[in-house]
Amino acid sequence: PISARRLEEAMTAMGPIFLAAVEATEEAIVNALVAAETMTGINGATVHELPHDRLQAALRKYGRLKPPQ
């Protein structure tokens, strides 16, 4: 696995267009996680929503939560 620091260094070296693509992808993933709702699918399999506080805690733990501006 690659560390967040090494990934950031690689993104910086590859230029602003690559960085914008990475940030847009990350934002889309976070938005999908926040928008998810508990649902039940085939054979009664239930997938629960991710509580926002747990998502924020995970993002904070790995240095991916930016403070509000």
N, C-alpha and C positions, 0 to 999 in steps of 0.2 A: 504494500500500500504506500501511497505517496502522502507526505505530510502536507497540511494546508500551506505551510510556509514555502515548501518547495514548489507546490502548484502555483502559488502566487508569483514566485520568482520566474517560473517558466512562462506564465501568462504575460508578465512584464516584458520579458525578452521577445515574445512573439508579436507584440504590438497592440495598439488600441482596438483594432477591429476584432481580434481574437478575444481580448478582454471583455469587450462589449457582448460578444456572443456567449461567453461563459457566464457573465452576470445575468443576462437575459434568461438563460437556461436555468440558472439557480433560482431566480425570481419566479419562473413558471412552476418549478417543482414546489417551492414553498407555498405559492398560491393554491396549487392543487391539494397540498396537504391540509391547508387551512379550510378550504372549501368542502372537503370530504365530509360525508355524513355516514352514520351507521346504516348498513344495508344488509339485507339477507338475500342470498342468491340461490343457485341450484342446490338441491339436496339439503336445503335449510342451513347452508353455510353462512354464518354471520361475520361480517367484518365491521369492527367498531371504528368510529371516528377517532381522530387523534386530538386529544385535548390541547387547546392552544398553549396552556401553561407548560405542558410537557414538551411541546415543540420548541417553545422559547428557551426552556432549560437546556435542551439538547443543542440548540444553536449557540447559546451562550457558552456552554461547556467547551465547544470546539472553536470558539472565537469567530463564529459566523453571524452573530447578531449585532448589527450596527445600532448605536444609540440613535434615538429620533433627532432629526435636525430642525 
